[in-house]
């Protein structure tokens, strides 16, 4: 069979025609280079999109008893995440945390205590010591997680997510001290943040809880 004098363009020529100059960061490239650049581009785009779609339900912590606890088990609830400590000036807030948990739990609210020893070494004990202290001193019945880091190079992935400014422009910055509170809606998205000195049963917190409970209620 006789071929046409005008041959069809190669795939590389087509790519060069449709891709703007410098789109892949280089002007002269081989076909293999193009594939590599394109795959990197797609991977980065996919990672970025997935990151923006994350909620707290994508993370797992260990319970105070050492059992893996996917936060997805709290899906559909309003949650208050608090980095707690046993030897802090704000430790008495445990009482108010237990109080609001008891008040709102039947409506789909949960407090999640997350011990951390990042600030002035105010949570030095073992998980079992922390559990015994909370139960004995403050009669805590809300879920308590195992001790983690909420700041610094060893920050746990959940708190890296919560404090990320890009993901959470209104609430994402470093944890400053113990008993920082993140209020999370039924959809797993951060709804509000309250600093250490804000009492858990204060009007701003309870108003935000009630608003979140009323949103997406089944």
Z-matrix of the N, CA and C atoms (Angstrom, degrees):
N
C 1 1.466
C 2 1.510 1 109.10
N 3 1.330 2 116.12 1 135.65
C 4 1.457 3 120.55 2 -177.87
C 5 1.521 4 110.05 3 -84.95
N 6 1.307 5 116.35 4 131.10
C 7 1.459 6 120.00 5 -179.67
C 8 1.508 7 110.36 6 -85.63
N 9 1.317 8 115.16 7 156.61
C 10 1.459 9 120.33 8 178.89
C 11 1.505 10 110.08 9 -70.73
N 12 1.354 11 115.08 10 148.30
C 13 1.459 12 119.47 11 177.97
C 14 1.534 13 110.82 12 -65.54
N 15 1.364 14 115.37 13 -27.26
C 16 1.454 15 119.54 14 -179.16
C 17 1.521 16 108.27 15 -100.61
N 18 1.312 17 116.22 16 99.93
C 19 1.466 18 120.52 17 -176.60
C 20 1.520 19 110.60 18 -73.07
N 21 1.359 20 115.25 19 155.54
C 22 1.448 21 120.47 20 178.17
C 23 1.529 22 110.14 21 -70.98
N 24 1.332 23 118.02 22 148.20
C 25 1.471 24 119.81 23 178.96
C 26 1.525 25 110.54 24 -68.53
N 27 1.317 26 116.14 25 148.67
C 28 1.457 27 120.35 26 177.31
C 29 1.525 28 109.60 27 -73.82
N 30 1.344 29 115.58 28 164.44
C 31 1.464 30 120.24 29 178.26
C 32 1.523 31 110.01 30 -60.45
N 33 1.328 32 115.78 31 -39.44
C 34 1.456 33 119.70 32 -179.52
C 35 1.526 34 110.53 33 -61.22
N 36 1.349 35 116.68 34 -41.26
C 37 1.460 36 120.18 35 179.44
C 38 1.519 37 111.47 36 -64.44
N 39 1.330 38 115.61 37 -37.31
C 40 1.462 39 119.71 38 178.34
C 41 1.521 40 110.09 39 -64.15
N 42 1.360 41 116.34 40 -45.84
C 43 1.448 42 120.87 41 179.92
C 44 1.514 43 110.70 42 -60.10
N 45 1.339 44 116.47 43 -41.32
C 46 1.457 45 120.58 44 179.91
C 47 1.522 46 111.34 45 -63.73
N 48 1.337 47 116.02 46 -34.23
C 49 1.464 48 119.23 47 -178.52
C 50 1.524 49 111.76 48 -73.62
N 51 1.365 50 117.19 49 -37.60
C 52 1.464 51 119.12 50 -174.07
C 53 1.514 52 112.89 51 -91.56
N 54 1.327 53 117.65 52 -20.20
C 55 1.459 54 119.78 53 -179.22
C 56 1.517 55 109.71 54 -90.43
N 57 1.335 56 118.37 55 127.51
C 58 1.461 57 119.98 56 177.10
C 59 1.520 58 110.42 57 -59.73
N 60 1.321 59 115.64 58 148.08
C 61 1.461 60 119.91 59 -179.78
C 62 1.517 61 109.46 60 -58.30
N 63 1.317 62 115.05 61 130.03
C 64 1.452 63 120.25 62 178.52
C 65 1.515 64 114.17 63 80.58
N 66 1.336 65 119.17 64 6.34
C 67 1.473 66 121.46 65 -177.56
C 68 1.508 67 111.67 66 -57.79
N 69 1.354 68 115.75 67 -38.55
C 70 1.457 69 120.05 68 -179.55
C 71 1.521 70 112.27 69 -96.63
N 72 1.310 71 115.95 70 13.12
C 73 1.454 72 119.63 71 176.80
C 74 1.519 73 112.97 72 89.56
N 75 1.338 74 119.64 73 -2.24
C 76 1.455 75 123.13 74 178.68
C 77 1.514 76 108.70 75 -142.18
N 78 1.324 77 116.94 76 151.74
C 79 1.461 78 120.51 77 -178.35
C 80 1.523 79 111.60 78 -98.32
N 81 1.324 80 117.10 79 -32.01
C 82 1.458 81 120.27 80 177.91
C 83 1.512 82 108.20 81 -116.20
N 84 1.316 83 116.49 82 121.42
C 85 1.450 84 119.15 83 -174.67
C 86 1.513 85 110.95 84 -149.75
N 87 1.306 86 114.64 85 159.55
C 88 1.453 87 121.08 86 175.23
C 89 1.518 88 108.43 87 -91.75
N 90 1.313 89 115.60 88 167.35
C 91 1.459 90 119.92 89 179.61
C 92 1.529 91 110.91 90 -61.10
N 93 1.330 92 118.02 91 -39.82
C 94 1.470 93 120.92 92 179.80
C 95 1.524 94 110.39 93 -65.24
N 96 1.337 95 116.11 94 -36.74
C 97 1.457 96 119.47 95 177.24
C 98 1.526 97 110.63 96 -63.44
N 99 1.324 98 114.75 97 -40.31
C 100 1.462 99 120.07 98 -179.81
C 101 1.523 100 110.93 99 -60.91
N 102 1.325 101 115.40 100 -45.65
C 103 1.456 102 120.32 101 179.44
C 104 1.526 103 110.30 102 -60.68
N 105 1.305 104 116.75 103 -45.05
C 106 1.462 105 120.84 104 -178.94
C 107 1.526 106 110.91 105 -61.34
N 108 1.341 107 115.67 106 -47.65
C 109 1.456 108 119.87 107 -179.88
C 110 1.521 109 111.38 108 -61.68
N 111 1.331 110 115.89 109 -41.11
C 112 1.458 111 120.18 110 -178.36
C 113 1.519 112 110.82 111 -65.21
N 114 1.342 113 116.97 112 -42.16
C 115 1.457 114 120.89 113 179.82
C 116 1.524 115 111.21 114 -64.60
N 117 1.335 116 116.61 115 -39.72
C 118 1.462 117 120.29 116 176.89
C 119 1.524 118 110.01 117 -62.55
N 120 1.335 119 116.20 118 -43.51
C 121 1.461 120 121.77 119 179.78
C 122 1.527 121 110.93 120 -59.94
N 123 1.343 122 116.35 121 -47.37
C 124 1.459 123 121.10 122 -179.40
C 125 1.525 124 110.85 123 -64.05
N 126 1.340 125 116.80 124 -41.02
C 127 1.463 126 120.89 125 179.81
C 128 1.516 127 111.33 126 -62.27
N 129 1.344 128 116.23 127 -45.14
C 130 1.458 129 120.33 128 -179.93
C 131 1.521 130 111.47 129 -64.58
N 132 1.321 131 116.01 130 -41.01
C 133 1.452 132 119.94 131 179.06
C 134 1.529 133 110.54 132 -64.32
N 135 1.332 134 115.60 133 -43.51
C 136 1.462 135 120.04 134 -179.90
C 137 1.513 136 111.58 135 -63.95
N 138 1.344 137 117.01 136 -42.03
C 139 1.453 138 121.59 137 178.92
C 140 1.514 139 110.82 138 -62.04
N 141 1.331 140 115.59 139 -42.89
C 142 1.462 141 120.58 140 179.75
C 143 1.514 142 111.38 141 -62.30
N 144 1.320 143 116.26 142 -44.85
C 145 1.467 144 120.29 143 -178.97
C 146 1.516 145 111.21 144 -65.97
N 147 1.349 146 116.65 145 -41.06
C 148 1.451 147 119.98 146 -179.82
C 149 1.521 148 111.02 147 -65.31
N 150 1.352 149 115.73 148 -36.86
C 151 1.462 150 119.89 149 -179.18
C 152 1.519 151 111.07 150 -62.48
N 153 1.333 152 116.99 151 -40.82
C 154 1.452 153 120.17 152 -179.10
C 155 1.519 154 111.77 153 -71.54
N 156 1.322 155 118.00 154 -18.80
C 157 1.457 156 121.59 155 -179.53
C 158 1.525 157 113.02 156 -89.20
N 159 1.326 158 118.20 157 -5.02
C 160 1.456 159 121.24 158 -176.49
C 161 1.523 160 111.94 159 -70.02
N 162 1.327 161 115.53 160 149.59
C 163 1.459 162 122.62 161 170.48
C 164 1.522 163 106.99 162 -133.29
N 165 1.319 164 116.97 163 -179.69
C 166 1.475 165 118.84 164 179.00
C 167 1.520 166 111.13 165 -64.85
N 168 1.347 167 116.82 166 -18.88
C 169 1.464 168 120.33 167 -178.49
C 170 1.527 169 112.58 168 -69.25
N 171 1.327 170 117.12 169 -10.80
C 172 1.465 171 121.03 170 179.18
C 173 1.531 172 112.11 171 -86.27
N 174 1.332 173 117.19 172 1.04
C 175 1.460 174 120.47 173 -174.79
C 176 1.525 175 111.34 174 -116.77
N 177 1.316 176 114.10 175 154.07
C 178 1.471 177 121.62 176 178.65
C 179 1.522 178 108.90 177 -128.30
N 180 1.311 179 116.18 178 134.75
C 181 1.460 180 122.50 179 172.83
C 182 1.520 181 108.09 180 -119.26
N 183 1.318 182 116.30 181 162.25
C 184 1.465 183 119.68 182 170.84
C 185 1.522 184 108.36 183 -87.51
N 186 1.315 185 116.29 184 142.51
C 187 1.460 186 120.32 185 174.67
C 188 1.534 187 108.39 186 -70.57
N 189 1.323 188 115.94 187 169.62
C 190 1.463 189 120.77 188 179.38
C 191 1.531 190 110.93 189 -60.57
N 192 1.341 191 115.75 190 -21.29
C 193 1.474 192 120.83 191 178.09
C 194 1.526 193 112.77 192 -95.06
N 195 1.336 194 116.44 193 6.24
C 196 1.459 195 120.07 194 174.71
C 197 1.509 196 115.92 195 88.62
N 198 1.322 197 117.98 196 11.40
C 199 1.468 198 120.58 197 179.99
C 200 1.531 199 110.11 198 -94.14
N 201 1.344 200 118.03 199 131.15
C 202 1.468 201 120.04 200 176.76
C 203 1.527 202 110.60 201 -56.04
N 204 1.311 203 115.47 202 129.50
C 205 1.465 204 120.75 203 -176.60
C 206 1.525 205 109.96 204 -127.68
N 207 1.320 206 117.57 205 95.23
C 208 1.471 207 119.45 206 175.62
C 209 1.528 208 108.81 207 -63.24
N 210 1.313 209 116.93 208 131.37
C 211 1.457 210 119.22 209 179.79
C 212 1.520 211 111.63 210 -68.49
N 213 1.321 212 116.36 211 -11.07
C 214 1.470 213 120.17 212 175.58
C 215 1.532 214 111.07 213 -64.40
N 216 1.334 215 117.88 214 -16.56
C 217 1.468 216 119.95 215 177.76
C 218 1.529 217 111.00 216 -67.02
N 219 1.348 218 116.06 217 -17.36
C 220 1.459 219 120.92 218 178.66
C 221 1.531 220 112.02 219 -99.19
N 222 1.318 221 115.37 220 12.10
C 223 1.464 222 119.89 221 -178.30
C 224 1.523 223 110.48 222 -57.80
N 225 1.331 224 115.91 223 135.13
C 226 1.461 225 120.88 224 -179.36
C 227 1.515 226 113.48 225 90.04
N 228 1.339 227 117.12 226 -6.41
C 229 1.460 228 121.19 227 177.06
C 230 1.528 229 110.19 228 -101.95
N 231 1.306 230 115.52 229 160.52
C 232 1.461 231 121.76 230 168.84
C 233 1.521 232 106.61 231 -92.75
N 234 1.315 233 117.62 232 128.93
C 235 1.464 234 121.12 233 -174.08
C 236 1.526 235 111.39 234 -123.83
N 237 1.318 236 115.27 235 142.51
C 238 1.463 237 121.82 236 172.42
C 239 1.519 238 107.39 237 -113.06
N 240 1.325 239 116.60 238 110.48
C 241 1.462 240 122.47 239 -179.84
C 242 1.524 241 108.49 240 -93.95
N 243 1.327 242 116.02 241 126.56
C 244 1.467 243 120.86 242 -174.63
C 245 1.526 244 109.82 243 -133.74
N 246 1.342 245 116.80 244 125.99
C 247 1.461 246 119.37 245 174.14
C 248 1.535 247 108.05 246 -84.64
N 249 1.321 248 115.05 247 109.22
C 250 1.461 249 121.71 248 -170.03
C 251 1.528 250 112.02 249 -101.33
N 252 1.326 251 115.60 250 163.33
C 253 1.465 252 122.29 251 176.65
C 254 1.515 253 108.85 252 -152.74
N 255 1.315 254 116.14 253 148.90
C 256 1.469 255 121.75 254 -172.20
C 257 1.523 256 114.11 255 -89.43
N 258 1.342 257 117.78 256 -16.52
C 259 1.463 258 120.03 257 -174.75
C 260 1.529 259 111.72 258 -123.90
N 261 1.299 260 115.90 259 37.77
C 262 1.459 261 122.28 260 -175.12
C 263 1.532 262 109.29 261 -109.08
N 264 1.325 263 116.38 262 155.39
C 265 1.465 264 120.22 263 175.56
C 266 1.521 265 111.34 264 -61.58
N 267 1.351 266 115.85 265 -22.57
C 268 1.465 267 120.00 266 -179.72
C 269 1.534 268 112.92 267 -94.63
N 270 1.323 269 117.68 268 2.84
C 271 1.467 270 120.78 269 -178.72
C 272 1.527 271 113.19 270 -55.04
N 273 1.340 272 119.28 271 -36.33
C 274 1.475 273 118.80 272 177.23
C 275 1.528 274 114.26 273 -58.60
N 276 1.333 275 117.83 274 -12.79
C 277 1.462 276 119.57 275 176.00
C 278 1.532 277 111.71 276 -62.83
N 279 1.311 278 117.40 277 -15.72
C 280 1.464 279 120.40 278 174.77
C 281 1.533 280 110.56 279 -52.28
N 282 1.330 281 116.11 280 -38.95
C 283 1.470 282 120.39 281 -178.91
C 284 1.521 283 111.28 282 -61.63
N 285 1.342 284 116.33 283 -46.14
C 286 1.459 285 120.67 284 -179.95
C 287 1.524 286 111.04 285 -69.41
N 288 1.328 287 117.21 286 -34.64
C 289 1.465 288 120.34 287 177.32
C 290 1.531 289 110.47 288 -63.27
N 291 1.327 290 115.89 289 -44.15
C 292 1.462 291 119.54 290 177.61
C 293 1.526 292 110.57 291 -64.95
N 294 1.322 293 116.24 292 -37.60
C 295 1.466 294 121.02 293 -179.17
C 296 1.523 295 111.99 294 -62.99
N 297 1.349 296 117.35 295 -47.01
C 298 1.470 297 118.69 296 -178.98
C 299 1.529 298 110.99 297 -72.49
N 300 1.322 299 116.52 298 -28.53
C 301 1.463 300 119.32 299 175.65
C 302 1.523 301 109.82 300 -63.52
N 303 1.320 302 116.18 301 -46.53
C 304 1.462 303 120.29 302 179.40
C 305 1.531 304 111.07 303 -64.39
N 306 1.321 305 116.28 304 -36.92
C 307 1.463 306 121.15 305 -176.96
C 308 1.524 307 112.77 306 -68.13
N 309 1.351 308 116.41 307 -40.06
C 310 1.463 309 119.86 308 -170.24
C 311 1.534 310 114.96 309 -111.41
N 312 1.322 311 118.47 310 -4.00
C 313 1.465 312 118.90 311 -171.46
C 314 1.522 313 113.12 312 -62.79
N 315 1.323 314 117.41 313 -32.27
C 316 1.465 315 119.74 314 -179.66
C 317 1.528 316 111.92 315 -70.78
N 318 1.338 317 115.99 316 -15.16
C 319 1.463 318 120.96 317 177.68
C 320 1.532 319 112.08 318 -93.11
N 321 1.336 320 115.50 319 -0.35
C 322 1.462 321 119.09 320 178.90
C 323 1.512 322 113.65 321 101.45
N 324 1.333 323 116.37 322 34.61
C 325 1.466 324 121.55 323 -179.21
C 326 1.517 325 109.86 324 -115.11
N 327 1.330 326 115.89 325 143.74
C 328 1.460 327 120.29 326 177.59
C 329 1.525 328 109.80 327 -141.77
N 330 1.314 329 115.65 328 140.60
C 331 1.466 330 122.24 329 169.87
C 332 1.521 331 106.83 330 -98.55
N 333 1.328 332 116.70 331 135.93
C 334 1.463 333 120.75 332 176.98
C 335 1.524 334 107.87 333 -121.64
N 336 1.333 335 116.02 334 110.79
C 337 1.453 336 121.26 335 179.24
C 338 1.524 337 110.76 336 -85.81
N 339 1.326 338 115.81 337 129.47
C 340 1.475 339 121.00 338 -177.02
C 341 1.529 340 108.44 339 -126.47
N 342 1.328 341 118.18 340 95.71
C 343 1.466 342 121.08 341 -178.46
C 344 1.530 343 111.98 342 -63.64
N 345 1.323 344 114.63 343 142.51
C 346 1.472 345 120.48 344 177.52
C 347 1.521 346 108.79 345 -149.07
N 348 1.315 347 115.71 346 143.94
C 349 1.471 348 121.49 347 -176.92
C 350 1.530 349 111.47 348 -109.24
N 351 1.335 350 117.02 349 25.43
C 352 1.457 351 120.99 350 -173.30
C 353 1.525 352 114.48 351 -73.79
N 354 1.319 353 117.74 352 -24.91
C 355 1.460 354 120.09 353 -169.10
C 356 1.522 355 111.60 354 -115.63
N 357 1.335 356 114.09 355 107.96
C 358 1.469 357 122.75 356 177.80
C 359 1.524 358 113.12 357 58.52
N 360 1.329 359 117.02 358 23.84
C 361 1.458 360 120.67 359 177.31
C 362 1.515 361 113.26 360 58.21
N 363 1.336 362 116.57 361 38.34
C 364 1.462 363 120.38 362 -172.98
C 365 1.530 364 114.21 363 -90.50
N 366 1.335 365 116.72 364 5.96
C 367 1.471 366 121.20 365 172.54
C 368 1.527 367 108.50 366 -134.73
N 369 1.337 368 117.50 367 66.72
C 370 1.469 369 120.71 368 -172.65
C 371 1.519 370 115.09 369 -82.67
N 372 1.326 371 117.99 370 -16.42
C 373 1.455 372 121.14 371 -171.72
C 374 1.516 373 114.64 372 -74.56
N 375 1.312 374 115.43 373 171.10
C 376 1.463 375 122.12 374 175.04
C 377 1.523 376 108.83 375 -75.22
N 378 1.317 377 116.54 376 168.82
C 379 1.460 378 120.39 377 178.74
C 380 1.526 379 111.43 378 -59.80
N 381 1.320 380 116.97 379 -40.43
C 382 1.465 381 119.60 380 -179.86
C 383 1.526 382 111.54 381 -69.35
N 384 1.311 383 117.36 382 -34.14
C 385 1.464 384 120.48 383 175.76
C 386 1.525 385 110.80 384 -66.92
N 387 1.335 386 116.22 385 -40.07
C 388 1.468 387 120.90 386 177.61
C 389 1.523 388 110.19 387 -63.75
N 390 1.316 389 115.91 388 -45.47
C 391 1.471 390 120.46 389 179.56
C 392 1.532 391 110.67 390 -60.17
N 393 1.319 392 117.13 391 -45.63
C 394 1.466 393 121.13 392 -178.99
C 395 1.526 394 110.58 393 -63.20
N 396 1.317 395 116.38 394 -40.75
C 397 1.465 396 120.49 395 -179.91
C 398 1.527 397 111.32 396 -63.68
N 399 1.337 398 116.74 397 -47.90
C 400 1.468 399 120.78 398 -178.05
C 401 1.524 400 111.61 399 -64.12
N 402 1.323 401 115.51 400 -41.84
C 403 1.466 402 120.14 401 -178.05
C 404 1.524 403 111.36 402 -69.41
N 405 1.329 404 115.73 403 -44.28
C 406 1.464 405 120.41 404 -176.22
C 407 1.535 406 112.00 405 -73.12
N 408 1.329 407 116.58 406 -43.61
C 409 1.465 408 120.45 407 -171.99
C 410 1.519 409 113.32 408 -86.61
N 411 1.334 410 116.44 409 -37.45
C 412 1.461 411 119.47 410 -173.54
C 413 1.530 412 113.82 411 -122.43
N 414 1.323 413 116.00 412 5.58
C 415 1.478 414 120.69 413 177.03
C 416 1.541 415 111.77 414 53.28
N 417 1.331 416 115.83 415 40.15
C 418 1.469 417 121.54 416 -177.28
C 419 1.530 418 110.75 417 -67.12
N 420 1.327 419 116.31 418 130.54
C 421 1.466 420 121.41 419 175.53
C 422 1.523 421 112.66 420 -120.84
N 423 1.345 422 117.35 421 -9.57
C 424 1.467 423 119.20 422 178.78
C 425 1.531 424 110.23 423 -74.79
N 426 1.331 425 118.07 424 159.90
C 427 1.469 426 121.20 425 -176.05
C 428 1.532 427 112.38 426 -60.39
N 429 1.314 428 115.41 427 132.90
C 430 1.456 429 122.40 428 174.84
C 431 1.520 430 108.84 429 -116.99
N 432 1.328 431 115.50 430 136.08
C 433 1.456 432 121.47 431 179.16
C 434 1.528 433 110.53 432 -98.94
N 435 1.315 434 115.85 433 167.74
C 436 1.465 435 121.34 434 175.17
C 437 1.523 436 109.92 435 -70.24
N 438 1.300 437 116.00 436 156.91
C 439 1.466 438 121.76 437 -177.78
C 440 1.528 439 110.96 438 -64.44
N 441 1.330 440 115.39 439 136.24
C 442 1.464 441 122.02 440 178.80
C 443 1.523 442 108.83 441 -136.25
N 444 1.318 443 115.81 442 179.57
C 445 1.459 444 121.49 443 171.46
C 446 1.529 445 108.67 444 -103.40
N 447 1.332 446 116.09 445 133.13
C 448 1.471 447 120.11 446 -179.40
C 449 1.524 448 111.90 447 -112.28
N 450 1.326 449 116.36 448 10.51
C 451 1.461 450 120.41 449 -178.36
C 452 1.525 451 108.77 450 -158.77
N 453 1.328 452 115.76 451 156.42
C 454 1.457 453 119.49 452 175.61
C 455 1.516 454 113.76 453 89.04
N 456 1.323 455 115.80 454 -171.83
C 457 1.464 456 121.69 455 -174.21
C 458 1.524 457 112.96 456 -67.43
N 459 1.335 458 116.95 457 -23.91
C 460 1.471 459 120.40 458 -178.93
C 461 1.534 460 111.96 459 -101.43
N 462 1.313 461 116.96 460 21.11
C 463 1.467 462 121.43 461 -178.69
C 464 1.528 463 110.73 462 -56.05
N 465 1.318 464 116.09 463 137.25
C 466 1.459 465 120.39 464 -179.99
C 467 1.532 466 109.96 465 -70.15
N 468 1.338 467 118.38 466 146.49
C 469 1.471 468 120.99 467 -175.06
C 470 1.532 469 114.44 468 -52.77
N 471 1.325 470 117.93 469 -36.91
C 472 1.466 471 119.94 470 179.41
C 473 1.524 472 110.65 471 -59.00
N 474 1.320 473 117.05 472 -45.39
C 475 1.465 474 119.65 473 -177.68
C 476 1.523 475 112.27 474 -77.78
N 477 1.312 476 117.36 475 -25.34
C 478 1.463 477 119.24 476 171.06
C 479 1.533 478 109.33 477 -62.14
N 480 1.332 479 114.87 478 -39.84
C 481 1.466 480 121.48 479 178.26
C 482 1.533 481 110.71 480 -68.21
N 483 1.326 482 117.20 481 -48.30
C 484 1.462 483 120.80 482 -177.01
C 485 1.523 484 112.95 483 -63.04
N 486 1.330 485 117.07 484 -32.95
C 487 1.471 486 120.73 485 -175.65
C 488 1.520 487 113.28 486 -97.42
N 489 1.327 488 116.59 487 6.59
C 490 1.466 489 119.86 488 -179.67
C 491 1.530 490 110.12 489 -75.27
N 492 1.320 491 116.36 490 120.52
C 493 1.460 492 121.72 491 -175.51
C 494 1.517 493 112.12 492 -68.78
N 495 1.317 494 117.34 493 -32.49
C 496 1.458 495 120.61 494 -179.64
C 497 1.525 496 110.78 495 -69.19
N 498 1.316 497 116.18 496 -44.09
C 499 1.460 498 121.10 497 -179.80
C 500 1.521 499 112.05 498 -72.70
N 501 1.347 500 115.91 499 -38.10
C 502 1.466 501 121.26 500 -176.84
C 503 1.536 502 109.70 501 -128.51
N 504 1.322 503 117.57 502 77.46
C 505 1.465 504 120.07 503 -176.21
C 506 1.528 505 114.61 504 -60.49
N 507 1.333 506 117.91 505 -25.57
C 508 1.467 507 120.62 506 -177.66
C 509 1.524 508 113.39 507 -91.97
N 510 1.319 509 117.45 508 -20.63
C 511 1.471 510 120.07 509 -175.33
C 512 1.524 511 113.04 510 -131.21
N 513 1.323 512 118.07 511 -1.22
C 514 1.456 513 120.89 512 -172.23
C 515 1.519 514 114.18 513 -94.31
N 516 1.312 515 115.97 514 94.42
C 517 1.456 516 121.44 515 169.91
C 518 1.524 517 107.84 516 -151.53
N 519 1.329 518 116.44 517 171.53
C 520 1.463 519 120.82 518 -173.68
C 521 1.527 520 112.22 519 -57.29
N 522 1.332 521 115.07 520 147.60
C 523 1.460 522 120.27 521 172.60
C 524 1.526 523 107.73 522 -70.91
N 525 1.328 524 116.00 523 128.37
C 526 1.463 525 119.22 524 -176.72
C 527 1.516 526 114.19 525 -91.39
N 528 1.349 527 115.98 526 -28.49
C 529 1.465 528 118.94 527 -176.48
C 530 1.526 529 109.07 528 -166.05
N 531 1.320 530 115.04 529 177.70
C 532 1.461 531 120.90 530 176.94
C 533 1.530 532 111.02 531 -63.63
N 534 1.315 533 115.74 532 155.06
C 535 1.464 534 124.58 533 176.17
C 536 1.529 535 113.95 534 65.84
N 537 1.336 536 116.04 535 32.42
C 538 1.465 537 120.05 536 166.28
C 539 1.519 538 106.86 537 -76.13
N 540 1.325 539 115.98 538 140.11
C 541 1.470 540 120.37 539 -171.37
C 542 1.526 541 111.28 540 -121.07
N 543 1.331 542 115.90 541 128.31
C 544 1.464 543 122.29 542 173.48
C 545 1.520 544 108.33 543 -111.30
N 546 1.324 545 116.12 544 121.15
C 547 1.460 546 120.51 545 175.39
C 548 1.523 547 108.17 546 -94.55
N 549 1.326 548 116.14 547 125.15
C 550 1.462 549 122.54 548 -175.80
C 551 1.527 550 109.08 549 -117.29
N 552 1.342 551 116.28 550 131.00
C 553 1.448 552 120.98 551 -178.74
C 554 1.517 553 113.17 552 -75.09
N 555 1.320 554 115.22 553 178.61
C 556 1.467 555 120.99 554 -178.91
C 557 1.525 556 112.31 555 -62.76
N 558 1.338 557 116.26 556 -21.54
C 559 1.463 558 121.12 557 -179.17
C 560 1.523 559 112.94 558 -87.97
N 561 1.328 560 117.40 559 1.20
C 562 1.460 561 121.04 560 179.67
C 563 1.514 562 114.32 561 85.25
N 564 1.331 563 116.75 562 3.68
C 565 1.468 564 121.66 563 -179.82
C 566 1.527 565 110.36 564 -93.58
N 567 1.341 566 115.98 565 144.54
C 568 1.463 567 120.48 566 177.60
C 569 1.527 568 109.76 567 -67.51
N 570 1.333 569 115.96 568 125.09
C 571 1.467 570 120.95 569 -178.73
C 572 1.526 571 112.07 570 -100.71
N 573 1.336 572 116.89 571 -30.73
C 574 1.468 573 119.88 572 -177.94
C 575 1.521 574 109.51 573 -163.96
N 576 1.319 575 114.32 574 161.44
C 577 1.467 576 120.90 575 176.90
C 578 1.530 577 108.28 576 -134.27
N 579 1.327 578 115.82 577 139.91
C 580 1.460 579 121.07 578 -179.86
C 581 1.527 580 108.92 579 -129.81
N 582 1.316 581 116.26 580 136.26
C 583 1.456 582 120.93 581 -178.08
C 584 1.529 583 111.68 582 -74.65
N 585 1.307 584 115.05 583 171.23
C 586 1.464 585 122.48 584 -173.65
C 587 1.519 586 113.16 585 -54.40
N 588 1.323 587 116.57 586 -42.89
C 589 1.461 588 119.92 587 -173.27
C 590 1.534 589 114.24 588 -74.20
N 591 1.333 590 116.78 589 -11.62
C 592 1.464 591 120.21 590 179.49
C 593 1.528 592 109.00 591 -78.51
N 594 1.313 593 115.79 592 118.22
C 595 1.463 594 120.79 593 -177.70
C 596 1.532 595 110.35 594 -67.24
N 597 1.329 596 117.77 595 139.63
C 598 1.469 597 120.93 596 -177.88
C 599 1.523 598 114.31 597 -60.07
N 600 1.341 599 117.17 598 -28.73
C 601 1.462 600 119.93 599 -179.19
C 602 1.529 601 112.69 600 -100.76
N 603 1.337 602 116.73 601 15.62
C 604 1.460 603 120.53 602 177.80
C 605 1.525 604 110.09 603 -73.50
N 606 1.323 605 115.55 604 162.49
C 607 1.461 606 121.01 605 -176.08
C 608 1.532 607 112.78 606 -58.98
N 609 1.333 608 119.94 607 -44.51
C 610 1.469 609 118.76 608 -179.86
C 611 1.533 610 112.96 609 -59.10
N 612 1.337 611 116.61 610 -38.33
C 613 1.466 612 119.97 611 -178.25
C 614 1.531 613 110.84 612 -73.56
N 615 1.306 614 117.29 613 -48.60
C 616 1.465 615 119.28 614 -177.67
C 617 1.532 616 111.84 615 -65.80
N 618 1.334 617 116.48 616 -34.80
C 619 1.469 618 119.64 617 176.60
C 620 1.522 619 110.31 618 -63.13
N 621 1.343 620 116.05 619 -43.60
C 622 1.468 621 120.39 620 178.97
C 623 1.526 622 111.12 621 -65.39
N 624 1.329 623 116.90 622 -38.67
C 625 1.472 624 120.55 623 178.11
C 626 1.523 625 110.02 624 -62.55
N 627 1.316 626 116.62 625 -47.75
C 628 1.467 627 120.48 626 -178.28
C 629 1.521 628 111.71 627 -63.90
N 630 1.318 629 116.76 628 -37.08
C 631 1.469 630 120.39 629 176.80
C 632 1.520 631 110.37 630 -64.75
N 633 1.336 632 116.61 631 -43.97
C 634 1.466 633 120.66 632 179.41
C 635 1.516 634 111.50 633 -65.71
N 636 1.315 635 117.65 634 -37.52
C 637 1.459 636 121.13 635 178.99
C 638 1.522 637 111.28 636 -66.02
N 639 1.330 638 116.49 637 -32.08
C 640 1.457 639 120.98 638 -179.49
C 641 1.529 640 112.52 639 -78.88
N 642 1.327 641 116.38 640 -15.19
C 643 1.464 642 121.10 641 -178.63
C 644 1.523 643 110.55 642 -90.77
N 645 1.313 644 116.50 643 126.64
C 646 1.461 645 120.74 644 178.38
C 647 1.505 646 113.56 645 70.23
N 648 1.332 647 116.20 646 21.46
C 649 1.458 648 120.31 647 -179.26
C 650 1.525 649 109.97 648 -71.54
N 651 1.322 650 116.68 649 134.50
C 652 1.463 651 121.20 650 -179.59
C 653 1.525 652 110.31 651 -89.55
